[in-house]
Amino acid sequence: ISEEMFEFFCESIAVNSIAFTAEKNNDIKYFGNNIECCLIKYLLSLHVNYQKYRNNIQRPVIASSPYISESVFSYTVIKMEDKWEYVRVYIRSTPDKLLAKISSFISPGNKLSDFDTVMFDKMKIKCQVMEENFIHPVMICYKDILISQYEKGDIANLIASELNLICLIGIKDEIKKEVKDIVSTMKTAGIGVKMITGQDVNSSKLIAKSIELISDESNVHDTTIMRFIDSESIATPVKKKEISYKKKKKSNDIIDANEELKKYASISFNQSTNMFTLTILNRKKFNKTIDKSAVISNASSKDKFIIVSALRKRNISVAVIGDGISDSIPMKAANIGVSMGKNSNDISKDSSKIILVDNNLNGLVDAIIYGRNIYDNIRKFFQFQISSMLSIVFVLVMLSSPLYGMKMYHSQILYVNLIVDIVETIAIVWGEPAKEILLSKPSEEYSIHKGIIGRNLFTKIIIEAFLQFIVIFVIIEISPFIVSIYDIDSIIFNAIVYSIVFNSMIAKIYNDGFVYFITHLKSNIGYLTIQFLILLSQCFLFLFMFS
């Protein structure tokens, strides 16, 4: 291309962006929107100093907006010395938002040519091919507007038609190899997965299909999908009712945040409280829309924040994974924010609670496995300790009553509390967690809003304590008919120890599952060894010490 066209191209990218770079330890760091960072990186690869266009006093930037919520545009307005009665507006967006608004394009020789139906169809096919190969298409256009019209302030309507196409740029979306398996694992673990992205509907759909987040029959609820626009409609202004779109009875797996979310929810900033306020106009429909959507496209940082905040208000635990500045606010709003160690900027890292240092998403699976294992071990500990202590307290109260007049030695009580309980607790939590723990889908019992000791666990504790007490009580009652009165104390002591051992087996095997315990004997060798040593030591104590 000519030098003039090259300068035009570089200016359209440099000024219509707020991304910037900084050098740290001889390494260039990029800050800003991912797409804008890619475009700035592309300019630097061409040995272009993007700052010279932003600091050009002959063509100064007088206005800019990274986002217009109604049309999902990014635009920048500059003054021009050579055309002082006009201002130039550079617009950047996805093809599904701009293609129908283009009236001409820059042809060889830097001349404007008509963007006719033939050119429209060629460009549409090109964009579809790019999307099918996971290349994100970005269109950059411009329009010269009279200053008198611009000063009226209705910029959104002024750039809604008769745009001039500068270029179509493709940004490759690299999908990590492990993402597909991780999505499948999350679904198996009972974790809902949603992809909230700033990309257009078509690109989002292809990416979601490639990682099997949605099926081929997924419904796209969008009234302005590029592929359904007839080329004949270019000759006349395109209206929403003239654009056909598919209707299916199935749920909407993909929604356009710009089209759908604004119907039901809005967010405002309260200066008096210095806090954001979320307003949901129709909570029932909003919740239904979010619940049935696996992919939310064309989402801004505000949209992500609205979705996360709405889910948390329903007491749903939310984790947000991201790497950009736009992800930092949703990360803060979520229960857990996860950032990528290599790609994330400092803002998103500060907003997150987990940083994947090597950018390997398999670390999330490990975090879930160990998190559930720790949670289960805490519940096993409470189940074992509380039920055992309750039964022992009942037994001691019963023995000290005038009806029985018996007692346990201090050494026996200390042995039970300091040796048996501690060793049994270690045995219960012994071993590496297995991946089968992912099959135990979370329920209300595991909700962070319900507490660790829920109704089910409390019921287990009471039943186990009652059963232990009944067993020991029966042994106390029948022991005078079996052994000498001098050995009753030892019988009671052994009954308590053996009941604790049996209780630990209930806490271990019943919660894990008998089949799981048998099939994972190798990982439970430590537990079985400890049980054998306790039983062996108890036989030794019974024969030589406490008898």
N, C-alpha and C positions, 0 to 999 in steps of 0.2 A: 504494500500500500504506500501511498505517497506520504511525504513527511508531514504535510498539513493534516491528512487524515489520521496519521499516527498520533499527532498532538491532540487532535479532537477526541480520539479514542481514550487516550491517557487522562485527559481532563474529565471526561464523563465518568470515569471510575474514581479518580482521586478526590474530586470535590463532593461527589455523592456518596460519602462514607464518613463515619466517625471513628473507624478503626485506626489504630496507630501502633507504632513499634517502639521498642526500647531495647537497648543493648545491655546485656548482663553476662559477665564472665565470658566475653567474646562470643556470646550467643544471642541471636535476635529473638525477642519475645514479642508475640502478637497479642493485642488487647482489643476486644470488641466482638461484634457478631461474627459467627463462623464464616458466613459467606463473604462478608466484607473483609475479613482477615485473609481469606483465600485470594480475593481480588487484589488486595494490597501486596500480598506475597507474589502474585503473578507480575505486577508492575516492577517489583524489585528484581525479579528474575530477568526482566528486560532491561535492567540497569537504569530504571527510571526513578527519579526522586519525586515521590508523590507530594512532598511538602511544598515544592515550588508552585504547584497549581493551586494549592490551598492558600498560599501567601502572595499570589499574584495581585498586585494592587490595581492593575489595569482591568482585571476581570474579577472583582471581589465577590465573595459569597455574601448575599444579603439576607438569605433565609434558607432554612433547611428543616426537614422533618424526616426522621428515620422510619416513621410509621404513620399511616392514616388508617384509622380503624375501619372506616367504611369501605375502603378499596384496597387495602394492603399494598400501598405504594411507599417507596422511599424516594424522596425528591429533594433537589437542591436548586435554589434560584441564584443566578449570578448576573451582574451587570456587564455590559460589553461596551468598550470605548468606540469600536468601529460601527456599532449599531446602537447609539445612545438612546433611541426612542423605544427600544425593546429590552426585555429581560429574557434570559434563556433559562428554561427549566429542564434539568436532567431528571429522568424518571427511571427507576429500577424496580422490577418486579418479576413475577413468574409469567410464562406465556399464557396461562389460562386467564390471567388478569389483564394482560396488555394486548394480546393478539387481535382481538376484535376492535381495538381502539386505534390501530395503526392505519394511516392513510397513505404513507409513502416511506421509502427507504433510500439510504445512500448507496448509489450504484458506483461502479468504476468511473473515475473522473470527478469524484466528489459532487455528483449531481443527484438531485432528488428525483426518484422515479416512482410512478404509481404502484402502490401495494395492491395489485389486483387479485382476483380470485385464484389465479394460477399460482401466484407467489404465496398467497395465503395457504393454499393446500400443500405446497412444497414445504413451507415453514412448519406447518402442523405435523406433517409426516416426519420431518427432521426431529422435532421435539419429542414425538412419540418414540422414535428409535433411540434417542438419548435416554429417555426415561426407562425404556425396557432394558437398557444396559447400565442402569443405576447411575446415570449421569444427570445431575440436577441442572436443568436449563434455566438460565437467567437472561432476561432481556433488558437492554438499556436503550432508552429512547430519549428524544428531546423535543421541545417545542418552544418556539420564539413567540412571546406574548407582548402586546403593547403595554407600556408602563401604565397607561390610563386604565386598562382593563385589570392589570395585576393589582393596582392600588385599591380596587373595589373589595379585594380580600377573598373572593370566592375561588381559591386556587384549585379546590377539588373538582369543580365543574369545568374549569378551564383546561385541565389536563385529562379530562374524561373522554376526549375524542381528538382526531386529526393529529396523532403523534407521528413523529419521524423516527424510524428504526435506525439505530446506530449499529448494533451488533447483537448477536446471540452467543452467550458464553456457556460452556458446559463445565460443571464442577463435579468431579467423580466422587461418588459416595462409596467409601470403602466399608463394607460390612465385615465385621470380625467373624472369623470362622466359628467361634464358640457361641455366638449369639443364638443361633437356631437351637442348639442343644440346651442352652440356658433357659430360653423361653419355654421349651417343652418341660424342663425340670421344674420351673416355677409353677406351671399349670398343674403338674402332677402333685406338687406340694400344697396345692390349694391356694396359691397366691395369684391374685388377679394382676395381669400385665396390661398396661396401657402405653401406647406410644404417642406422646404429645410432642409435635414437631412444628417448626415454622415452615416446612416445605409444603408445596401445593398438594392437592388431593391425589392427583395421578402418581406423583413420585412417592407419596406416602403409601399408597395402595401397593405399588410394586415392591417396595422395601418390606412392608408388612407381610406380603405373600412369600417373599424369599426366606423369611425367618419363621414362616408358618404361624404367624400371629393371627392371621385371618385366612379363610378359605377362598377358593376361586369364585364361590357363589356369594361372597359378601356384598352387601348392598352399600352403595355410595349415595349418601343424602347430600346432594349438592346441586344447586340449580344452574351453575355456570361452569360445567365441566367442558374443557376445551374440545375433547374429541367428539362431542355431540353437536357442535355448531356446524351448520351447513355453510359451505363457502359462498352460496348466493346471498347470504345475509350480510356480507361485507359491503355490498353495494348500498345498503341502507343502514341507518343507525340500528344497532342491535338492542332489542328490548328483552327483558327477562322472560316475558311470556312467549317470545319467538324462539327461545332456546329449548329444545326438547331434552328431557332427561328420563332415565329409567325409573320406574316405580316397581317396587317389590313388596310383598307382604311381610318379608322377613325383617328382622330387626336391623337397625342401621349400625353396621360394624365400623363405618368410617363417617365422620362428620367434619364439616368445615367450621372451625371455631368462629370465624368471622361471620358466618351465616347463622349459626345455631345458638352460640352462647349468649350473644347480645339480646336474644329474645327473652331470656329468662333471668339473666344475672348482670349485675353491674358493680363496679367498685369505685369508691371515692375516697379522697384524703381529707380527714378532719384536722384542720390546723389547730384547733383548740386542744385536742388530745394528742396531736402529732401521731395519729394512727390511721391505718386504712380501714374503711368500713365496707363490708361485703353486703350487698343487697340482692336477695333472690326474689324475683317477682312471682314466679310460679315454682315453688319448691318441688312439688310432686313431679311435674313434667321435666324439670331440670335434672332431678335425681334419676329419673327413668332414662333420660337421654344419655347421661354420663355412664350409667350402669350398663347400657346396651352397646356402648361404643368402645371398641378396642383401639381405634386410631383417631386422634384428633389432629387435624391438619391446619395449616395456616394459623398456628397458635402463637400469640405473643407472650412475653413474660407475664403480662397482666392476666391473660387467659389461663396460663399454668397456675398462677397464684389462686385464681378463682376456683379452679377444679380441686386443687389440694386443700384449700380452706373449707370448701363445701364437703369434701369427703371426711375431713377431720371433725367437722361439726356433727357428723353422724357417728362419731366414735369409731371410725375406721382407721386402722393404723396404716400410714402412708410412708413409703420410701421413695425418694426422688433421685434419679441418677442423671448426672449432667456434667458438662465441662465448660460451659460458657457463662458470660456475665448474666445473660437472661435467665439462667437456671439458678442463680444465687438466691433470689427472693423465694421461689418455690421450695428450694432446699431448706431455707430458714423456716418456712411455714410447715414443712413436713415433720413427721416424727424422727426420721433419719434422712440425712442428706449424704449422698455418695458421689464423690468427684473422682475424676481420672487424674492420677498423679503426674503423668507425662504431658497431657494435653490441656489440663485445666489451668486457668489463671489463678492468681492469688486470691481474688475475691471469691470465686466459687469454692476454693479450698477452705477459706476461712468460714464459709457458710455451711460446710459439710461436717458430718460427724465421723464419716469413714472415707479414707483416701486410698484408692487402689493404686499403689505405688508403681506397679508394673503394667497398669492398664488392662490387666487380665480379669475379665468379668467372672471367671470361675471362682475368684475370691469371694463373690457374693454367695455362691452355693455353699462354700465352706463356712461362711459367716452364718448362714441360715442353719446348717447342720449343727455347728457348735452352739449356736444360740438356743436352738430347741433342746439340745442335749443338756446344756446347763440348766435351762428352765425345768426340764423333766427331773433332773437330779435334785434340784431344790425341792420340788414337790415330793419326790421319793423320800428325801431327808425329813421333811415335815411329817409325812405319813408314817414313817418308821418311828421317829423320835417321840412324837406326841402320843401316838397310840401305845407305844411301849411304856412311856412314863406314866400315862394315865392308868394303865393296868397295874403297874407296880405300886402306885400310890393307893389304889383301891385295895390291893392285897395287904399292904402294910397297915392301912387303917383297920382292915378286918382282923389281921393277926393281933394287933395291939388292943382290940376290944376285950372286955371282960369275958365274952363268950368263949374266946380261944386262949387268951393269955400267952400267946407265943411271940417270938421276936426273931429278927434277923441280926446277925453280927454286923458290926461296923465294917469289918473287912469284906464281908460278902456284898454289902451295899456299895462300897467303894469299887469293888471288883466289877460289879454290874455297870456302874456309871462311868468309870474311868477306863476300863479295859474293853469290856464286851461292846458297849454302845459305840465307842470311838472306832474300834476295829470294824464293827459291822457297818458303820456309816461309810468308812473308806471302801469296804467291799462293795457296797451298793453302787457307788459312783465309779467303780473300777472299770477301766477299759476305754478304748477309742470308740467314738460314736460311729455307727454304721450309716450308710446312705439310705437305708430303709426307713430311717427316721423321717425322711421327707414324705413318706406315704401317709404319715399321721397328720391329716389335714387339720389346721387350726380351727377351733370352735370357740364358743363363748367362754368355755372354761379357761382358755388361754388368753383371753382378752386382757390387755393392760389396764382396762377400766374396771375389771371385776376383781382384781387382786389375785394373789397366788392361791390362797386357800378359798376355793369356790365351794359351791354347794356339794358337788360330787366328791371332792376331796374330803370335805368335812364329814360327809356320810361314811366314807371309807374309814376315816380315823376312828369314829365312834364305834362302827361295827367291829373293827379289828381289836380295839381296846376291850370291848365287851366280850368278844370271843376268847381273848387271852385270859381275861379275868375268870370266865366260866370254866375254862380248862384247868387253870390253877386251883380254883375253888373245888372242883371235882377231885383233883389229886389230893388236896388237903383233907377232904372228907373221907376218902377211901384209904389213905395211907396208913391209919392206925390198924386197919384190918390186914395189911400186907406186911409191914415192917415193924420193927421195935419202936417204941415211943422215943428212944434216944436218937433214932435216925430220921425222925420226921423233919427236923430243921434242915438236914441235908437234902431230903427229898424236895422240900419246898424251894430251896435254893436252886437245885438242878432244874426244877420245873420252870422257874422264872427264866433261867439262862436259855433253856431249850425253846421256851416260848418266844424269847427275843430272836433267836436264830430263825425260828419258823416265820416270825413276823418280817424279818429282813428278806426272806425268800418270797413272801407275798409281795412286799414292796418292789422287789427286783423283777421277779418273773411275771407277776400279774400285770404290771404296768407295761413291761416290754412285750409280753406275749410268750406263751410257752413254746410255740413253734419257732419264734425268733430266737429264744434262748437256746433251744436245742441246735438249731442250724448255725448258731454263732458260738459254739462251745469254746472255740479257740480264743476268742476275745474275752470269754468269761472264765478262763483258767484261773486268773487271779482271785475272782470271787469264790470259786469252788475250793481253791487252796485255803483261803482264809476260813471258810466254813469248816473244812476238815480239821484245821489246826485248833479252832475253838472247841470243837467237839472232843478232840483228843485231849486237850488241856483240861477240859471239864471232867472227863473220865479220871484223869490223874488226880485232880483236886478232890473228887468224890471218894476215891479209894484211899488217899494218903493224908489229906489235910483237914477237910471240914467234917469228915465222918467221925 
